[in-house]
Amino acid sequence: MWVDYTVEQGVNKFRVRGDTPTEVMDKGLYSPEDIFVVNAEGWLVKVDELSALTELYDRKKNEM
């Protein structure tokens, strides 16, 4: 359980901020270039680039 952090929201993006700009990266929540996909339960699941692109393709194909 991570507490005492702020979630900042922008247009089509968000980030988690701690006491310093890199605190969440320093403590291992995520790293630059990480890719996450939100699953049906709302969890952000870390994936590699190929998996993310494949999942995005499958989602788009199923919407047609």
C-alpha positions in Angstrom: 0.0 0.0 0.0 1.5 3.3 -1.1 0.3 6.3 0.9 1.0 10.0 1.0 1.5 10.4 -2.8 -0.3 12.7 -5.2 -1.7 11.6 -8.6 -1.5 14.5 -11.1 -3.8 14.2 -14.2 -3.2 15.8 -17.6 -4.9 15.3 -20.9 -4.6 11.5 -21.6 -1.9 11.0 -19.0 -1.2 10.9 -15.3 1.7 10.6 -12.9 2.4 9.8 -9.3 4.4 12.4 -7.3 6.1 12.0 -4.0 8.1 14.4 -1.9 10.7 14.7 -4.8 10.0 14.5 -8.6 11.7 11.0 -8.8 10.7 9.5 -5.5 8.3 6.9 -6.9 10.9 5.8 -9.5 13.7 5.7 -6.9 11.5 3.5 -4.7 10.6 1.2 -7.6 7.0 2.0 -8.5 7.9 2.5 -12.1 10.8 3.5 -14.3 11.1 5.6 -17.4 10.0 3.7 -20.5 7.8 1.2 -18.5 4.5 0.3 -20.2 1.4 -0.5 -18.4 -2.0 -1.8 -19.5 -5.1 -1.3 -17.4 -7.0 -4.6 -17.0 -10.7 -5.2 -16.4 -10.3 -4.8 -12.6 -8.6 -1.5 -12.9 -5.0 -2.8 -12.1 -2.1 -1.3 -14.1 -0.2 -4.3 -15.3 3.4 -3.8 -16.5 4.1 -5.3 -19.9 6.9 -5.2 -22.4 6.6 -3.2 -25.6 5.7 -6.1 -27.9 3.0 -7.3 -25.5 1.5 -3.8 -25.3 1.4 -3.3 -29.0 -0.1 -6.8 -29.5 -2.8 -6.1 -26.9 -3.6 -2.8 -28.4 -3.9 -4.3 -31.9 -6.2 -7.1 -30.5 -8.5 -4.5 -28.7 -8.8 -2.4 -31.9 -9.5 -5.5 -34.0 -12.3 -6.6 -31.6 -13.9 -3.1 -31.7 -14.5 -3.4 -35.5 
